[in-house]
Amino acid sequence: PNLRLAAAAAAVIGLIGAALSVLIAEMWDTSLRSRNDVERELGLPLAGALPEYSTVRGPQSRRLKPADYLVKQPLSSFAEAYRNVAAFMALSSADRSSKTVVITSSVPREGKSLTSVCLARTLAMAGNKVVLVDCDTRQKGVTKLIGRADVGLTEVVNRGVTLSEALTPDEQTTAWILPCSGDATAPDHGLFDRPQLHEVLKSLSSTFDYVILDVPPVLGIADARVLAARADHVLYVVRWNKTPRRAV
C-alpha cells in the first residue's frame, strides 16, 4: 500500500470524524455555559460567574474552607467574584429599600448555601448590616456550614423565641445568622405560610440592610416558591456545564 496516501487519508477522515463528534456533542449539550446561554435561554440577566473553589490556587486554599478563604484573602479572584455579584444586586435595585434576597437553585448540590454564606460575608465586609436566614428545613446547608444550632427559625416562629435569643453572630465578619434547628426528617411544612414568619421577616428588614434567605431548591419543594413571593429579589444559582436547561 501507499503509506503516504493512506496516512493522509486517515488524517483527513480522523479530522472530519473529530469535527462531527464535537458538533454533535455541542448540539446535544443541555447545560448553561455562558452569558449568552443564560440570557437567550432564560431571558434573565446574569448576575455573575462564581469559580469552583477547587480551582482556586493559593497557599491557604488547601487548608481553609471556601467561606473562610473569602475573608482571609479579600483580594483574591474568589472574593472578587462575590463582590461582582454584590455590586450587581446593588445596581439592579432602583429602590434602595429593597433588601430581602432569596437564594435558590433548581436541584440540590448546586452551591446555593455556600453562595449564601459567601455573599452575606461579602456584603458585611463592605460595611452593610446583614443577616443570613437558613430556610432549608431539610438540608440546613447554612447551619451545617457554621455549626450546630439548638435554637433557630422554627423556634422563633412557632414557640415565640425572640430574635435576640436565636440570632448567632458570624465568627468571621459582622454578619448575623438565623440558623435552622429541629428534626430534618420531619420538617414543618406549614412554617413559611404562617403570619408569624411574615412578622419575623418584617422585623429583620427593619433592622438590617440585607436579609438573605437560603431556601430549598425549587423543583419538588414548595417552600422556595412561597418565600420567593415574599422577597424583593431572587438570586438563582445554576451549576456551570452541569444543570440541564430543562431543569433551570
VEXFIGU-340032 format. One line per 8 residues: number of its first residue (from 1); for each residue x, y, z of C-alpha. Coordinates in nm, 3 decimals, padded with zeros to 5 digits. Each point is the difference from the previous one (the first is absolute). Last residue first. Layout:
N
NUM) X Y Z  ...;
# end
This chain:
248
248) -03.347 02.552 03.512  -00.093 -00.368 -00.018  -00.045 00.015 -00.379  00.334 00.179 -00.032  00.174 -00.297 00.159  00.224 00.077 00.301  00.363 -00.093 -00.064  00.193 00.232 -00.232;
240) 00.001 00.270 00.268  -00.209 -00.070 00.310  -00.296 00.234 00.014  -00.076 00.226 00.297  -00.310 00.220 -00.021  00.006 00.329 00.190  -00.357 00.104 00.073  -00.077 00.362 00.089;
232) -00.246 00.195 00.214  -00.110 -00.308 00.193  -00.341 -00.117 00.122  -00.095 -00.178 -00.323  00.339 -00.171 00.004  -00.086 -00.142 00.343  -00.307 -00.187 -00.124  00.178 -00.117 -00.315;
224) 00.296 -00.136 00.195  -00.220 -00.178 00.255  -00.183 -00.198 -00.272  00.262 -00.273 -00.035  00.017 -00.231 -00.304  00.206 00.225 -00.224  00.067 00.336 00.165  00.309 -00.092 00.200;
216) -00.026 00.083 00.373  00.040 00.356 00.134  00.297 00.207 00.116  -00.160 00.332 00.090  00.219 00.310 00.001  -00.127 00.304 00.190  00.205 00.306 -00.093  00.020 00.343 00.162;
208) -00.107 -00.139 00.336  -00.236 00.114 00.277  -00.328 00.084 -00.178  00.045 -00.290 -00.238  00.052 -00.239 00.292  -00.326 00.108 00.163  -00.192 -00.040 -00.325  00.150 -00.343 -00.054;
200) -00.107 -00.108 00.350  -00.348 00.151 -00.044  -00.045 -00.190 -00.326  00.106 -00.316 00.178  -00.261 00.057 00.269  -00.271 00.023 -00.266  00.055 -00.372 -00.075  00.054 -00.128 -00.353;
192) 00.375 -00.058 00.043  -00.032 -00.253 00.283  -00.278 -00.205 -00.154  00.217 -00.293 -00.102  00.172 -00.030 00.340  00.281 -00.241 -00.079  -00.008 -00.362 00.123  00.329 -00.162 -00.104;
184) 00.188 00.329 00.046  -00.098 00.012 00.369  00.036 00.346 00.148  00.247 00.283 -00.047  00.046 00.254 -00.278  00.250 00.278 00.055  -00.058 00.378 00.015  00.343 00.135 -00.084;
176) 00.149 00.343 00.066  00.267 00.177 -00.206  00.282 00.199 00.163  00.264 -00.233 -00.143  00.197 -00.319 00.077  -00.179 -00.149 00.301  -00.346 00.081 -00.135  -00.225 00.105 00.284;
168) -00.292 -00.232 00.086  -00.361 00.117 00.009  -00.238 -00.218 00.201  -00.014 00.178 00.335  -00.006 00.351 -00.148  -00.264 -00.118 -00.245  -00.234 -00.083 00.285  -00.132 -00.353 00.055;
160) -00.377 00.001 -00.050  -00.035 -00.375 -00.038  -00.108 -00.045 -00.361  00.166 00.279 -00.199  00.308 00.063 00.214  00.041 -00.370 00.084  -00.005 -00.097 -00.368  00.247 00.273 -00.096;
152) 00.269 -00.113 00.241  00.089 -00.142 00.338  00.230 -00.295 00.068  00.237 00.074 -00.289  00.283 -00.220 -00.133  00.288 00.151 -00.193  00.060 00.286 -00.245  -00.002 -00.203 -00.322;
144) -00.258 -00.245 00.130  -00.235 00.287 00.086  00.038 00.142 -00.352  -00.088 -00.331 -00.166  -00.295 -00.089 00.223  -00.088 -00.294 -00.231  -00.367 -00.042 00.088  -00.113 00.323 00.167;
136) 00.166 00.211 -00.269  -00.090 00.349 00.122  00.344 00.087 00.141  -00.017 00.376 00.055  00.305 00.219 -00.067  -00.001 00.342 00.162  00.199 00.293 -00.135  00.082 00.351 00.121;
128) 00.212 00.141 -00.280  00.359 00.120 00.033  00.154 -00.161 -00.309  00.119 -00.294 00.214  -00.366 -00.068 00.084  -00.095 -00.016 -00.369  00.281 -00.245 -00.070  -00.086 -00.206 00.305;
120) -00.362 -00.033 -00.108  00.111 -00.088 -00.354  00.235 -00.271 00.126  -00.264 -00.153 00.227  -00.273 00.003 -00.267  00.233 -00.131 -00.272  00.100 -00.287 00.227  -00.370 -00.076 00.052;
112) -00.077 00.029 -00.374  00.281 -00.227 -00.116  -00.178 -00.206 -00.265  -00.022 -00.310 00.216  -00.380 -00.023 00.007  -00.225 00.078 -00.301  -00.137 00.311 -00.170  00.171 00.266 00.210;
104) -00.076 00.248 00.279  00.113 00.326 00.155  -00.280 00.229 00.120  00.094 00.365 00.052  -00.179 00.244 00.232  00.146 00.352 -00.032  -00.209 00.217 -00.225  00.000 00.332 00.188;
96) 00.258 00.133 -00.244  -00.260 -00.002 -00.276  00.182 00.006 -00.334  00.138 -00.345 00.072  00.217 -00.130 -00.281  00.302 00.199 00.116  00.010 -00.147 00.350  -00.061 -00.358 -00.111;
88) 00.260 00.027 -00.278  00.251 00.141 00.248  -00.056 -00.296 00.232  00.051 -00.239 -00.292  00.324 00.177 -00.093  00.112 -00.011 00.362  -00.056 -00.375 -00.009  00.235 -00.040 -00.297;
80) 00.256 00.225 00.169  00.019 -00.235 00.299  00.097 -00.296 -00.221  00.233 00.218 -00.209  00.195 00.070 00.319  00.024 00.344 00.159  -00.209 -00.091 00.307  00.222 -00.300 00.082;
72) -00.074 -00.082 00.365  -00.371 00.083 -00.032  -00.066 -00.193 -00.322  00.225 -00.281 00.122  -00.234 -00.042 00.298  -00.305 -00.051 -00.225  00.196 -00.244 -00.217  00.137 -00.208 00.291;
64) 00.367 00.051 00.066  00.282 -00.257 -00.016  00.045 -00.046 -00.374  -00.086 00.357 -00.099  00.262 00.144 00.235  00.307 -00.035 -00.223  -00.191 00.113 -00.308  -00.186 -00.129 -00.303;
56) -00.377 -00.001 -00.026  -00.124 -00.269 -00.241  -00.143 -00.217 00.279  -00.205 00.300 00.110  -00.205 -00.008 -00.320  -00.007 00.356 -00.125  -00.306 00.225 00.021  -00.137 00.156 -00.319;
48) -00.216 00.308 00.034  -00.351 00.147 00.018  -00.096 -00.124 -00.346  -00.312 00.179 -00.120  -00.312 -00.204 -00.074  -00.161 -00.112 -00.327  00.055 -00.363 00.098  00.138 -00.158 -00.318;
40) 00.145 00.310 -00.168  00.118 00.185 00.314  00.144 -00.307 00.168  00.157 -00.154 -00.311  00.141 00.337 -00.107  00.160 00.048 00.340  00.173 -00.334 -00.041  -00.004 -00.369 00.092;
32) -00.359 -00.110 00.058  -00.061 -00.372 -00.045  -00.190 -00.203 -00.261  00.282 -00.114 -00.230  -00.142 -00.206 -00.285  00.095 00.248 -00.272  00.344 00.055 00.152  00.068 -00.375 00.016;
24) -00.116 -00.040 -00.362  00.234 00.278 -00.116  00.293 -00.138 00.201  -00.051 -00.350 -00.146  -00.038 00.140 -00.352  00.327 00.190 00.034  00.177 -00.311 00.132  -00.131 -00.214 -00.286;
16) 00.107 00.258 -00.258  00.343 00.025 00.160  00.038 -00.380 00.011  -00.110 -00.036 -00.364  00.258 00.259 -00.104  00.276 -00.162 00.207  -00.087 -00.350 -00.128  00.007 00.123 -00.359;
8) 00.342 00.159 00.053  00.135 -00.314 00.168  -00.133 -00.223 -00.281  00.147 00.229 -00.266  00.336 00.001 00.173  -00.003 -00.376 00.061  -00.082 -00.091 -00.359  -00.094 -00.368 00.049;
# end
